[in-house]
Each structure stands twice: as structure tokens, then as C-alpha cells.
């Protein structure tokens, strides 16, 4: 079992920045991916960014050039640096840990609220 906890959300003005942190603990296998998803009211949860254990990354088109995902493998932590925030970035942001073994398992944090005012 893997435990996932996010932090760093808050209220910011458009154009501002926030840095989200996610701490994972438990039995984490070497083959894994850590990512950030977000869900706005009335909308489906969507992938924001993901980083694999080998270091490769993927970003949603809407955040490319503004958000940066990174990880510290020694600490089992993943970060999301969010710059040039827009009101449409307002959502609950969730950290996800995906373990690649014989089967694939997903673990989720409780979410952290990000609100961007205009």
C-alpha cells in the first residue's frame, strides 16, 4: 500500500505562482510514474503532468510552458511548479502514483485546492 499526501494549494491572483508538493510513502516499486491531475467543478478529472521514474515527462497542452513537474526519487516526492496562473487553472489538484508491476496500481492523494482570481 502507498500513501499519498499533497500540499501547497491556495488562493492567488492571475499571473501568480504556486508550488505544489506531493509526498509518497510505503512500498514504492522502482518502475512507477508520479503525476498531477485536476478537477474543476462540474468537469471530469484531467491529467496535468506526469513524470516517470526514468525522468521523462508529459504535460497537458493547456499548461505547457507554464507548469513544470519534477521529482526527488530519494525522498519519494513530486512537485508541480505553476507559473503564470490563469483563472481556468482553478481546480482541486490531485497527486497520483502509478506502480508498474505484474499489475498496474494507482494511488491518490486527498487533493489540494488551487483558486486563481482575476
Beta strands, then each sheet from edge to edge (+ up, - down):
strand 1: 2-7
strand 2: 10-13
strand 3: 18-26
strand 4: 32-39
strand 5: 46-52
strand 6: 57-59
strand 7: 67-72
strand 8: 77-82
strand 9: 91-100
strand 10: 104-108
strand 11: 112-117
sheet 1: 1+ 3- 8+ 7-
sheet 2: 2+ 11+ 9- 4+ 5- 6+
sheet 3: 2+ 11+ 9- 10+
end
